[in-house]
């Protein structure tokens, strides 16, 4: 079962030195409009073909615009044997509210 993590929890854990990958599954035009530094960008439709880019030993936090697509990808990854997968609650929309209001997602 996929667990949620808030943007604040993610930033706190990452800043404390935890080894976490922030996988952004939005489309390229969405990432161009508003992006978080240090993401790994793989659009949702490409994830099944690019699994080799994801290290199953690292914690993977999946994000999208609001949390729906990222939950689907997180569930997909779990079905493929990834055990350290989290869904970023509220996606980039919540990130802009809680972490960086300067971002303007589309």
PyMOL commands that place a pseudoatom at each C-alpha (Angstrom):
pseudoatom trace, name=CA, resn=UNK, resi=1, chain=A, elem=C, hetatm=0, pos=[0.000, 0.000, 0.000]
pseudoatom trace, name=CA, resn=UNK, resi=2, chain=A, elem=C, hetatm=0, pos=[1.361, 3.381, -1.018]
pseudoatom trace, name=CA, resn=UNK, resi=3, chain=A, elem=C, hetatm=0, pos=[2.027, 5.839, 1.791]
pseudoatom trace, name=CA, resn=UNK, resi=4, chain=A, elem=C, hetatm=0, pos=[1.622, 9.598, 1.377]
pseudoatom trace, name=CA, resn=UNK, resi=5, chain=A, elem=C, hetatm=0, pos=[4.200, 12.221, 2.269]
pseudoatom trace, name=CA, resn=UNK, resi=6, chain=A, elem=C, hetatm=0, pos=[3.575, 15.960, 2.389]
pseudoatom trace, name=CA, resn=UNK, resi=7, chain=A, elem=C, hetatm=0, pos=[5.904, 18.418, 0.671]
pseudoatom trace, name=CA, resn=UNK, resi=8, chain=A, elem=C, hetatm=0, pos=[7.033, 19.715, 4.097]
pseudoatom trace, name=CA, resn=UNK, resi=9, chain=A, elem=C, hetatm=0, pos=[7.818, 16.172, 5.282]
pseudoatom trace, name=CA, resn=UNK, resi=10, chain=A, elem=C, hetatm=0, pos=[9.766, 15.518, 2.076]
pseudoatom trace, name=CA, resn=UNK, resi=11, chain=A, elem=C, hetatm=0, pos=[11.838, 18.704, 2.384]
pseudoatom trace, name=CA, resn=UNK, resi=12, chain=A, elem=C, hetatm=0, pos=[12.513, 18.059, 6.085]
pseudoatom trace, name=CA, resn=UNK, resi=13, chain=A, elem=C, hetatm=0, pos=[13.701, 14.508, 5.450]
pseudoatom trace, name=CA, resn=UNK, resi=14, chain=A, elem=C, hetatm=0, pos=[15.752, 15.453, 2.373]
pseudoatom trace, name=CA, resn=UNK, resi=15, chain=A, elem=C, hetatm=0, pos=[17.384, 18.358, 4.213]
pseudoatom trace, name=CA, resn=UNK, resi=16, chain=A, elem=C, hetatm=0, pos=[18.236, 15.959, 7.058]
pseudoatom trace, name=CA, resn=UNK, resi=17, chain=A, elem=C, hetatm=0, pos=[20.266, 13.942, 4.564]
pseudoatom trace, name=CA, resn=UNK, resi=18, chain=A, elem=C, hetatm=0, pos=[17.888, 11.117, 3.691]
pseudoatom trace, name=CA, resn=UNK, resi=19, chain=A, elem=C, hetatm=0, pos=[18.539, 9.616, 0.265]
pseudoatom trace, name=CA, resn=UNK, resi=20, chain=A, elem=C, hetatm=0, pos=[15.291, 10.270, -1.598]
pseudoatom trace, name=CA, resn=UNK, resi=21, chain=A, elem=C, hetatm=0, pos=[14.456, 10.566, -5.283]
pseudoatom trace, name=CA, resn=UNK, resi=22, chain=A, elem=C, hetatm=0, pos=[11.715, 13.014, -6.247]
pseudoatom trace, name=CA, resn=UNK, resi=23, chain=A, elem=C, hetatm=0, pos=[10.178, 11.507, -9.388]
pseudoatom trace, name=CA, resn=UNK, resi=24, chain=A, elem=C, hetatm=0, pos=[8.071, 14.041, -11.280]
pseudoatom trace, name=CA, resn=UNK, resi=25, chain=A, elem=C, hetatm=0, pos=[5.646, 12.283, -13.650]
pseudoatom trace, name=CA, resn=UNK, resi=26, chain=A, elem=C, hetatm=0, pos=[4.041, 15.409, -15.132]
pseudoatom trace, name=CA, resn=UNK, resi=27, chain=A, elem=C, hetatm=0, pos=[4.230, 16.261, -18.813]
pseudoatom trace, name=CA, resn=UNK, resi=28, chain=A, elem=C, hetatm=0, pos=[7.183, 18.348, -20.068]
pseudoatom trace, name=CA, resn=UNK, resi=29, chain=A, elem=C, hetatm=0, pos=[5.115, 21.543, -20.467]
pseudoatom trace, name=CA, resn=UNK, resi=30, chain=A, elem=C, hetatm=0, pos=[3.960, 21.244, -16.842]
pseudoatom trace, name=CA, resn=UNK, resi=31, chain=A, elem=C, hetatm=0, pos=[7.528, 20.849, -15.594]
pseudoatom trace, name=CA, resn=UNK, resi=32, chain=A, elem=C, hetatm=0, pos=[8.632, 23.841, -17.694]
pseudoatom trace, name=CA, resn=UNK, resi=33, chain=A, elem=C, hetatm=0, pos=[5.970, 25.994, -16.030]
pseudoatom trace, name=CA, resn=UNK, resi=34, chain=A, elem=C, hetatm=0, pos=[6.872, 25.027, -12.453]
pseudoatom trace, name=CA, resn=UNK, resi=35, chain=A, elem=C, hetatm=0, pos=[9.615, 22.691, -11.356]
pseudoatom trace, name=CA, resn=UNK, resi=36, chain=A, elem=C, hetatm=0, pos=[11.208, 21.624, -8.112]
pseudoatom trace, name=CA, resn=UNK, resi=37, chain=A, elem=C, hetatm=0, pos=[15.034, 21.548, -8.147]
pseudoatom trace, name=CA, resn=UNK, resi=38, chain=A, elem=C, hetatm=0, pos=[16.647, 18.128, -8.198]
pseudoatom trace, name=CA, resn=UNK, resi=39, chain=A, elem=C, hetatm=0, pos=[13.752, 16.136, -9.632]
pseudoatom trace, name=CA, resn=UNK, resi=40, chain=A, elem=C, hetatm=0, pos=[14.011, 13.107, -11.855]
pseudoatom trace, name=CA, resn=UNK, resi=41, chain=A, elem=C, hetatm=0, pos=[11.531, 13.831, -14.641]
pseudoatom trace, name=CA, resn=UNK, resi=42, chain=A, elem=C, hetatm=0, pos=[9.898, 10.848, -16.318]
pseudoatom trace, name=CA, resn=UNK, resi=43, chain=A, elem=C, hetatm=0, pos=[6.434, 11.542, -17.768]
pseudoatom trace, name=CA, resn=UNK, resi=44, chain=A, elem=C, hetatm=0, pos=[3.829, 9.078, -16.549]
pseudoatom trace, name=CA, resn=UNK, resi=45, chain=A, elem=C, hetatm=0, pos=[3.448, 7.271, -19.879]
pseudoatom trace, name=CA, resn=UNK, resi=46, chain=A, elem=C, hetatm=0, pos=[7.205, 6.679, -20.093]
pseudoatom trace, name=CA, resn=UNK, resi=47, chain=A, elem=C, hetatm=0, pos=[7.680, 5.178, -16.611]
pseudoatom trace, name=CA, resn=UNK, resi=48, chain=A, elem=C, hetatm=0, pos=[7.112, 1.525, -17.668]
pseudoatom trace, name=CA, resn=UNK, resi=49, chain=A, elem=C, hetatm=0, pos=[9.819, 1.873, -20.349]
pseudoatom trace, name=CA, resn=UNK, resi=50, chain=A, elem=C, hetatm=0, pos=[12.308, 3.674, -18.111]
pseudoatom trace, name=CA, resn=UNK, resi=51, chain=A, elem=C, hetatm=0, pos=[12.290, 1.565, -14.947]
pseudoatom trace, name=CA, resn=UNK, resi=52, chain=A, elem=C, hetatm=0, pos=[16.047, 1.052, -15.295]
pseudoatom trace, name=CA, resn=UNK, resi=53, chain=A, elem=C, hetatm=0, pos=[16.480, 4.716, -14.307]
pseudoatom trace, name=CA, resn=UNK, resi=54, chain=A, elem=C, hetatm=0, pos=[14.898, 4.054, -10.901]
pseudoatom trace, name=CA, resn=UNK, resi=55, chain=A, elem=C, hetatm=0, pos=[16.996, 2.487, -8.164]
pseudoatom trace, name=CA, resn=UNK, resi=56, chain=A, elem=C, hetatm=0, pos=[14.732, 0.210, -6.093]
pseudoatom trace, name=CA, resn=UNK, resi=57, chain=A, elem=C, hetatm=0, pos=[17.063, 0.533, -3.104]
pseudoatom trace, name=CA, resn=UNK, resi=58, chain=A, elem=C, hetatm=0, pos=[16.366, 4.277, -2.827]
pseudoatom trace, name=CA, resn=UNK, resi=59, chain=A, elem=C, hetatm=0, pos=[13.192, 5.844, -1.497]
pseudoatom trace, name=CA, resn=UNK, resi=60, chain=A, elem=C, hetatm=0, pos=[11.166, 7.179, -4.434]
pseudoatom trace, name=CA, resn=UNK, resi=61, chain=A, elem=C, hetatm=0, pos=[8.690, 10.005, -3.860]
pseudoatom trace, name=CA, resn=UNK, resi=62, chain=A, elem=C, hetatm=0, pos=[6.372, 10.366, -6.850]
pseudoatom trace, name=CA, resn=UNK, resi=63, chain=A, elem=C, hetatm=0, pos=[4.803, 13.728, -7.653]
pseudoatom trace, name=CA, resn=UNK, resi=64, chain=A, elem=C, hetatm=0, pos=[2.460, 15.214, -10.247]
pseudoatom trace, name=CA, resn=UNK, resi=65, chain=A, elem=C, hetatm=0, pos=[0.155, 18.232, -10.302]
pseudoatom trace, name=CA, resn=UNK, resi=66, chain=A, elem=C, hetatm=0, pos=[-2.316, 17.242, -7.569]
pseudoatom trace, name=CA, resn=UNK, resi=67, chain=A, elem=C, hetatm=0, pos=[-1.534, 13.670, -6.513]
pseudoatom trace, name=CA, resn=UNK, resi=68, chain=A, elem=C, hetatm=0, pos=[-3.675, 11.474, -8.767]
pseudoatom trace, name=CA, resn=UNK, resi=69, chain=A, elem=C, hetatm=0, pos=[-1.203, 10.524, -11.482]
pseudoatom trace, name=CA, resn=UNK, resi=70, chain=A, elem=C, hetatm=0, pos=[1.567, 10.145, -8.942]
pseudoatom trace, name=CA, resn=UNK, resi=71, chain=A, elem=C, hetatm=0, pos=[-0.540, 7.695, -6.930]
pseudoatom trace, name=CA, resn=UNK, resi=72, chain=A, elem=C, hetatm=0, pos=[-1.123, 5.622, -10.068]
pseudoatom trace, name=CA, resn=UNK, resi=73, chain=A, elem=C, hetatm=0, pos=[2.611, 5.552, -10.796]
pseudoatom trace, name=CA, resn=UNK, resi=74, chain=A, elem=C, hetatm=0, pos=[3.440, 4.744, -7.168]
pseudoatom trace, name=CA, resn=UNK, resi=75, chain=A, elem=C, hetatm=0, pos=[1.034, 1.793, -7.273]
pseudoatom trace, name=CA, resn=UNK, resi=76, chain=A, elem=C, hetatm=0, pos=[2.543, 0.669, -10.573]
pseudoatom trace, name=CA, resn=UNK, resi=77, chain=A, elem=C, hetatm=0, pos=[6.045, 0.787, -9.091]
pseudoatom trace, name=CA, resn=UNK, resi=78, chain=A, elem=C, hetatm=0, pos=[4.916, -1.221, -6.090]
pseudoatom trace, name=CA, resn=UNK, resi=79, chain=A, elem=C, hetatm=0, pos=[3.416, -3.816, -8.439]
pseudoatom trace, name=CA, resn=UNK, resi=80, chain=A, elem=C, hetatm=0, pos=[6.849, -4.098, -10.055]
pseudoatom trace, name=CA, resn=UNK, resi=81, chain=A, elem=C, hetatm=0, pos=[8.551, -4.829, -6.746]
pseudoatom trace, name=CA, resn=UNK, resi=82, chain=A, elem=C, hetatm=0, pos=[9.586, -1.349, -5.618]
pseudoatom trace, name=CA, resn=UNK, resi=83, chain=A, elem=C, hetatm=0, pos=[9.073, -1.322, -1.864]
pseudoatom trace, name=CA, resn=UNK, resi=84, chain=A, elem=C, hetatm=0, pos=[10.210, 2.188, -0.956]
pseudoatom trace, name=CA, resn=UNK, resi=85, chain=A, elem=C, hetatm=0, pos=[7.630, 4.301, -2.805]
pseudoatom trace, name=CA, resn=UNK, resi=86, chain=A, elem=C, hetatm=0, pos=[5.727, 7.316, -1.457]
pseudoatom trace, name=CA, resn=UNK, resi=87, chain=A, elem=C, hetatm=0, pos=[3.138, 9.613, -3.034]
pseudoatom trace, name=CA, resn=UNK, resi=88, chain=A, elem=C, hetatm=0, pos=[3.615, 13.379, -2.649]
pseudoatom trace, name=CA, resn=UNK, resi=89, chain=A, elem=C, hetatm=0, pos=[0.276, 14.552, -1.259]
pseudoatom trace, name=CA, resn=UNK, resi=90, chain=A, elem=C, hetatm=0, pos=[-1.230, 17.380, -3.290]
pseudoatom trace, name=CA, resn=UNK, resi=91, chain=A, elem=C, hetatm=0, pos=[1.589, 17.407, -5.857]
pseudoatom trace, name=CA, resn=UNK, resi=92, chain=A, elem=C, hetatm=0, pos=[3.093, 20.632, -7.157]
pseudoatom trace, name=CA, resn=UNK, resi=93, chain=A, elem=C, hetatm=0, pos=[-0.072, 22.504, -6.162]
pseudoatom trace, name=CA, resn=UNK, resi=94, chain=A, elem=C, hetatm=0, pos=[0.519, 21.748, -2.481]
pseudoatom trace, name=CA, resn=UNK, resi=95, chain=A, elem=C, hetatm=0, pos=[4.268, 22.304, -2.924]
pseudoatom trace, name=CA, resn=UNK, resi=96, chain=A, elem=C, hetatm=0, pos=[3.524, 25.866, -4.046]
pseudoatom trace, name=CA, resn=UNK, resi=97, chain=A, elem=C, hetatm=0, pos=[1.310, 26.421, -0.993]
pseudoatom trace, name=CA, resn=UNK, resi=98, chain=A, elem=C, hetatm=0, pos=[3.590, 24.859, 1.611]
pseudoatom trace, name=CA, resn=UNK, resi=99, chain=A, elem=C, hetatm=0, pos=[7.149, 25.203, 0.304]
pseudoatom trace, name=CA, resn=UNK, resi=100, chain=A, elem=C, hetatm=0, pos=[7.618, 27.638, -2.586]
pseudoatom trace, name=CA, resn=UNK, resi=101, chain=A, elem=C, hetatm=0, pos=[4.806, 30.093, -3.378]
pseudoatom trace, name=CA, resn=UNK, resi=102, chain=A, elem=C, hetatm=0, pos=[6.894, 31.632, -6.170]
pseudoatom trace, name=CA, resn=UNK, resi=103, chain=A, elem=C, hetatm=0, pos=[6.071, 28.674, -8.423]
pseudoatom trace, name=CA, resn=UNK, resi=104, chain=A, elem=C, hetatm=0, pos=[3.049, 28.978, -10.685]
pseudoatom trace, name=CA, resn=UNK, resi=105, chain=A, elem=C, hetatm=0, pos=[1.979, 25.560, -11.977]
pseudoatom trace, name=CA, resn=UNK, resi=106, chain=A, elem=C, hetatm=0, pos=[-0.399, 25.089, -14.864]
for i in range(1, 106): cmd.bond("trace and resi %d" % i, "trace and resi %d" % (i + 1))
show_as sticks, trace
zoom trace
